[in-house]
Amino acid sequence: MLKKWWVILLQGILLFILGMLIFNNPVEVLTGISLWFGIILLVTGVIGLFGWLFSGSEDRDSWILIWSFVTAVFGVLILTNLLAAMKVITVIFGIWVLMTGFNLTTSGWSLKKENSLGWFLLIIGVLSVAAGLMMIFNISSGIAGVAVILGIQVILSGIALILLSFVKKSLAGKIEDQIKKLKSI
């Protein structure tokens, strides 16, 4: 396992490149997320409907039928109106950023007298509240926000894998040296 450090290095490089592509193509990324979300909902709903149809009459639950039908309908609605799905996703991300901003603002406000880090949290919180509101009320800002969040995550994961590959390579070399020492004894 330690000898395959280059596989992790390659994965890290590919994730880094993917992160850069996400930053450069935010609309396409959000469209892809919306498309896959619609497909997943549609397939999940249809599988639930088939499961209900093919189950015995004693195992049939009307709530499962209703839930599966509603899930399939939402999947179809998303697939037929990707722009609306993109807006919903940006609003959800915006609400998440807004709530995070409120949390950071209140934490920073209570810590600012005790520690200078409180001021940092307060400033980041206020900026997050502003970003969350922009994501909720402006689809362009929302698309950019989603791309930034995903892009940063993918790039950081790529960097972490690249660093891990070098650690594994170094560790593999040390283990090989120890094995050679033991064999020579």
N, C-alpha and C positions, 0 to 999 in steps of 0.2 A: 504494500500500500504506500509505503514511503517513497518507493522508487518512481511512482507515477505523479510526482510533484508537478510535472509539466502540464498534466491534464488540468489541474487546478489553476495553473497560470493561464492556460488558454481560456478557461471559463471566465476568469477574472478580466482578461483582455476583452473578450466578447461582451461581457456585461458592461464594461466601461464604454465600449463602442455603442452598445444599445442605449445606454444612458444619454450619450451625445445625440443619437438619432431621436430620442424622445424629446430632448430640448429643441431640436430643429424642426420637429413635425408634431406640434401639440394637437392640432385639429385631428390629424390622422390617428393619433394615439387614442384620443377620447372617442372617436368614431369606432375604433376597434374594440375598445372596452364596452361601449354601448352595444355593439353588434354581438359580441360574445355573451354579454349579460342577457340579451334577448334570446339568443340560441339556448343558453343554459336553462332559462325559465321555460321556454317552449318545450324542450326535450324533457325536463323534469315533470312538467304538467302532463304531457302525453304519456310518459311512462307511468305516472300515477293513475291516469285514466285506464290504461291497459291493465295495470295491476288490479284495479277495482273490478274491471269487466271479467277478468279471468280468475278472480278469487271466488271461493265458494260463497253461497248466499249467507251463510252464518258469519263469514269474515268481512262482509261488506259493511262499511261504515259510511253513512251519508256525508259526514264532514270531510272524509278523505276525498270523496267524489267532488264535493263543492270546492275544496282547496285545490285539487288537481286541475279542475276546470278553470278556476280563477288564475292560477299560475300560468296555464297554457295561454289564456287570453292576454295576460300581461306580456308574455313573451311575444305574441303576435303583434300587440300594440307597439312594443319597443321596436320590433323589426320593421314595422311599417312606418314608424316615425322616429328615426334616429336622432333628429334634431331635438325633439322633445326629451328623449332619453338623455341626450348630452346635457341638456339644461338641468334635468333632475339630478344627474350625477354631479354637476358643478354646484348645485344648491346644497346637496348633501355634504360635499367636501367643504363648501363655504361655511355651513353650520358647524362642522367639525373644527375648522380653523377658528371660527368665531368663539366657540365654547373654550377652546384651548387658550385663546387670547384673553377671555374673561378670567379664566383660572390663573394664568400667568400675571395678569394685572392685579388681581386681588392678593396673590401671594407676594408679588413685588411690593405692593403698597404696605403690607404688614411687615415686610422684612427690611424696608429701606432705611429705617432708623437704626437697625441693629447691624446691618452689613451693607457694604456698597454693592454687593451682588443683587440686592433688592431693587436698586435703581435699574440695573440691567434687565431684570425680569419685568419690571414695570414698563420699560421702553419697548421690549420685545412683545409684551402683552398688548400694548396699545397698537403697535404695528400689526399684530395678528388680528386684532379686532377690526382694524381698517381693511386689512386684506380679506378677511372673512366677509365683511359687508360688500366689498367690491366683487367677490366671487359669487355672492348670492344674487346681486342685482345687475351684474354685467356679465353676459355669457363669455365675452372675450377674455375678461379677467379671470373668470372661472376656468376656462380652458387652459389659460396660461398657468394658473395656480395648480391645477391637477398635473400638468406636465412638469412643473417645477418639483412638486412633491415626489412624483414617481421618478423623475430623472435623477434627483438627488439620491433617492434610495437605491436605485440601480447602480449609479456611479459609485456610491460608498460600498455597496456589496462587491462590486468589481475590484475596487482598491483593496478591500479586506481579503478577497480571494488571492489577489496577486501577492500581498504580504504573506498570507498563509503558505503559498507555494514556496516562497523563499525560505520560510521557517522549516517547512517539511524537507526541502532540499538540504539545508544545513543539518537537520536532525538525521537524515538518512546517511549523510557523509560521516557523522560522528558514530552512528551505530555500525556502519561498515568498518570503520577503524577499530572499534572495540571488538568486533567479530574477528578481524584479522589478528589482533593481539591475542585473543583467546585461542585461536587456531595455532598460532606459533608457539604457544606454551604447551 
